[in-house]
Amino acid sequence: MSWILALETSTEWCSVALGRIADGGALECLVRHEHTGPRSSSRVLPAAGELLAEAGIALSDCAAIAFGAGPGSFTGLRTACGVAQGLAFGADLPVIPVNSLMACAERVRLGGQGVPALPPDVSVLVALDARMDEAYAGAFRWDGAAQSWQSATDMQVCPPEAVSLPSGPFWLAGSAAAVFGERLTATALALRSVPEALPAAPALVSIALRALARNETVAPCDAMPIYLRDKVAQTIAERQAVAAQRAATAAGEQP
């Protein structure tokens, strides 16, 4: 079966996977998933080389290269997109951009590692810490007949209080609940919270393999990150105001 190389650096994690569907129908992945902070750009290529060597294949043996297109860290998105483009140009491969919020929902759907199976007719609302006192958010509903995710809300970057909720029951995935607590209304309304469901390369592989089967690929020159935010940094005064607000919130939560 076709191999997919996937690169995900939209958060402080550098996540790289080389995966395919094994003969038994299960997803088979070789993975490097490391907390690198801002150093993902120096780790992503070595990690990809390690996985190709471990699998005993060349990059040209892959069917496509997937990357986490965002939303997420501006630098991280540029890293994953740029590396994917460069590798794909060199190996004459197509590229598959994968929504990083959708990748979190896919992590929930795949289950395992302590995450139970997602019940039918339950959406996944993904909310990730976007810094600057905001969250990246979007909800998705799994369509079993089409074997694909459908958007249940528009993607947004906004204060945690303004995150849109999907209609019907939902699970909450991502880091925002731990960062914002009760300010994220979805925390109290979700049937279940899965904070460990962050963007990771194995979920990208799973999504990309379905996209590949549908011929949903792009040329390397057409691969683009998903930016929801025009402003990528705060002023000193804005950072101090956010810090003061979080300190006041923390003080109010103490017994």
C-alpha positions in Angstrom: 0.0 0.0 0.0 1.0 3.6 -0.5 3.3 5.3 2.0 2.6 8.9 3.2 5.2 11.1 4.8 3.4 13.6 7.2 4.9 16.7 8.9 3.1 18.6 11.7 4.8 21.6 13.4 1.8 23.8 14.1 2.3 23.7 17.9 5.4 23.3 20.1 5.6 19.7 19.1 7.6 18.4 16.0 5.6 15.5 14.8 6.7 13.4 11.8 5.1 10.1 10.7 5.6 7.7 7.8 2.5 5.6 7.4 0.3 3.4 5.3 -2.6 1.0 5.5 -1.2 -2.5 6.3 -2.4 -5.7 4.8 -4.9 -6.2 7.6 -6.5 -2.8 7.0 -5.0 -1.1 10.1 -3.1 2.1 10.0 0.6 1.4 10.4 2.9 4.4 11.3 6.5 5.0 12.2 6.6 8.1 14.3 8.8 10.8 15.8 6.9 13.0 18.1 9.0 15.4 20.1 8.5 18.5 22.2 10.9 20.9 20.4 9.4 24.3 21.2 10.7 26.7 18.6 13.3 24.3 17.3 11.0 22.2 15.0 12.8 23.6 11.9 16.0 21.9 12.9 14.4 18.6 13.8 11.8 17.9 11.1 14.2 16.9 8.3 16.4 14.6 10.4 13.2 13.0 11.8 11.9 12.4 8.3 15.2 10.8 7.3 15.2 8.6 10.3 11.8 7.2 9.5 12.6 6.6 5.8 15.7 4.7 6.9 13.7 2.7 9.4 11.2 1.7 6.8 13.9 0.9 4.3 12.4 3.1 1.6 13.4 6.2 -0.3 11.3 9.4 -0.3 10.4 8.8 -4.0 8.7 5.5 -2.9 6.1 7.6 -1.1 2.8 8.5 -2.8 2.6 12.0 -1.3 3.7 14.3 1.4 1.2 15.7 3.9 1.7 18.6 6.2 -0.2 20.3 9.0 -1.6 23.4 7.2 -2.9 25.1 10.3 -4.3 27.0 11.9 -1.4 27.3 14.3 1.9 28.9 15.0 2.9 31.2 12.2 6.5 30.0 12.2 5.4 26.4 12.6 3.1 26.5 9.7 5.7 28.0 7.4 8.2 25.3 8.5 5.9 22.4 7.7 4.7 23.9 4.4 8.2 24.9 3.3 9.7 21.6 4.1 6.8 19.7 2.4 7.2 21.8 -0.7 10.9 21.3 -0.9 10.8 17.5 -0.4 7.9 17.2 -2.8 9.6 19.2 -5.5 12.8 17.2 -5.2 11.0 13.8 -5.3 8.3 14.8 -7.8 5.5 14.1 -5.4 2.1 15.7 -4.8 1.3 17.4 -1.5 -1.7 17.0 0.8 -2.4 20.0 3.1 -4.3 18.8 6.2 -6.3 21.1 8.5 -4.6 20.9 11.9 -7.9 21.2 13.8 -9.3 18.3 11.8 -6.2 16.3 12.7 -7.2 16.7 16.4 -10.6 15.4 15.6 -9.1 12.5 13.8 -6.9 11.7 16.8 -10.1 11.4 18.8 -11.8 9.2 16.2 -8.8 6.9 16.0 -9.0 6.4 19.8 -6.4 4.2 21.6 -3.9 5.3 24.2 -6.6 5.9 26.8 -9.0 7.7 24.4 -12.3 5.7 24.0 -14.1 5.3 20.7 -16.1 8.4 19.5 -19.8 7.6 19.8 -22.0 8.0 16.6 -23.6 11.3 16.1 -21.2 13.1 18.4 -19.3 16.0 17.0 -15.7 17.0 18.0 -15.1 20.6 19.0 -11.4 21.4 18.7 -10.1 24.4 20.7 -6.3 25.0 20.8 -4.4 27.7 22.6 -3.6 30.4 20.0 -1.7 32.6 22.5 -2.6 36.3 22.7 -5.5 35.3 24.9 -7.3 33.6 22.1 -8.2 30.1 20.8 -8.2 28.5 17.4 -11.5 26.6 17.2 -13.6 24.6 14.9 -16.0 21.6 15.2 -16.3 18.6 13.0 -18.8 15.8 12.5 -17.7 12.4 11.2 -19.7 11.1 8.1 -19.4 7.4 8.2 -21.0 6.9 4.8 -18.6 9.3 3.1 -15.7 8.3 5.4 -14.8 11.9 5.9 -15.1 14.8 8.3 -17.7 17.5 7.7 -17.4 21.0 9.3 -20.0 21.5 12.1 -18.9 25.2 12.7 -16.7 27.7 10.9 -13.1 27.9 12.0 -12.3 30.9 14.1 -9.7 32.6 16.2 -11.3 34.4 19.1 -11.4 34.9 22.9 -12.3 31.6 24.6 -15.7 33.0 25.6 -16.6 33.5 21.9 -15.9 30.0 20.7 -18.9 28.7 18.7 -20.5 25.5 19.8 -21.8 22.8 17.4 -25.4 21.8 17.6 -26.1 18.5 19.4 -23.7 16.6 21.7 -20.0 17.0 21.3 -16.6 16.1 22.8 -14.0 18.8 23.4 -10.4 18.2 22.1 -7.3 20.3 22.4 -5.3 22.4 24.8 -7.6 25.4 25.2 -9.6 23.8 28.1 -6.5 23.5 30.2 -5.3 27.0 29.4 -8.6 28.9 29.8 -10.6 26.8 32.2 -14.1 28.1 32.7 -13.6 30.9 30.3 -14.1 28.3 27.6 -17.8 27.7 27.8 -17.5 24.4 26.0 -15.5 22.9 28.9 -18.7 22.7 31.0 -21.0 21.6 28.2 -18.9 18.9 26.5 -19.8 15.2 27.1 -16.1 14.5 27.4 -12.8 16.4 27.3 -9.8 15.0 25.5 -7.0 17.6 26.1 -4.3 15.2 24.9 -5.8 15.2 21.4 -3.4 17.6 19.8 -2.2 17.9 16.1 0.0 14.9 15.5 1.4 13.3 12.3 -0.2 9.9 12.5 -3.7 11.6 12.3 -2.4 13.5 9.3 -1.4 10.2 7.7 -4.9 8.8 8.2 -6.6 11.8 6.7 -4.1 12.1 3.9 -4.6 8.5 2.8 -8.3 9.1 2.4 -7.6 12.3 0.5 -5.1 10.4 -1.7 -7.8 7.8 -2.6 -10.0 10.7 -3.7 -7.2 12.3 -5.7 -7.3 15.3 -3.4 -3.7 16.4 -3.8 -2.1 19.7 -4.9 1.1 20.5 -6.7 3.9 21.7 -4.3 3.7 25.2 -5.6 0.0 25.4 -4.7 0.5 24.2 -1.1 -0.5 27.0 1.4 -0.9 27.3 5.2 -4.2 28.2 6.7 -3.9 31.6 8.5 -6.8 32.7 10.6 -4.9 35.6 12.2 -3.5 38.7 10.5 -1.7 39.9 13.6 1.0 37.5 14.8 2.5 39.3 17.9 1.3 41.5 20.8 2.7 44.7 22.0 4.4 44.7 25.5 1.3 46.4 26.9 -1.0 43.8 25.5 1.1 41.0 26.8 1.2 42.6 30.3 -2.6 43.0 30.2 -3.1 39.3 29.3 -0.6 38.2 32.1 -2.5 40.4 34.6 -5.8 38.9 33.6 -4.6 35.3 33.9 -3.0 36.1 37.3 -6.3 37.6 38.5 -8.2 34.6 37.3 -5.8 32.2 39.0 -6.0 34.1 42.2 -9.8 33.9 42.1 -9.7 30.2 41.7 -7.5 29.6 44.8 -9.4 28.5 47.9 
